Amino acid sequence: MRTELVTTLKRQATELLAELERDREPILITQHGLPTAYLVDVDSFEAMQQRVRLLEGIARGERAVDEERTLTHDQARTRLKRWLK
């Protein structure tokens, strides 16, 4: 991963965005020597968001199993039938 200063971002934003679109490699932006932000292309960001939503759903399901908040297949079918009426 590439690292750039915030001043580089200010001065060369168009070039950095073109490289970002071409390479699809995140750029770490630093300010005063400290990490401040990541610059990520839109497609990669959206893919990461989708993965996060999927992982959150899996975590909710695991919590439900741990807390014994589950249904049998027949119970789930009965509930779905009510919702789909």
Secondary structure, 3 states (H helix, E strand, C coil): CEEEEHHHHHHCHHHHHHHHHHHCCCEEEEECCEEEEEECCHHHHHHHHHHHHHHHHHHHHHHHHHCCCCCCHHHHHHHHHHHCC
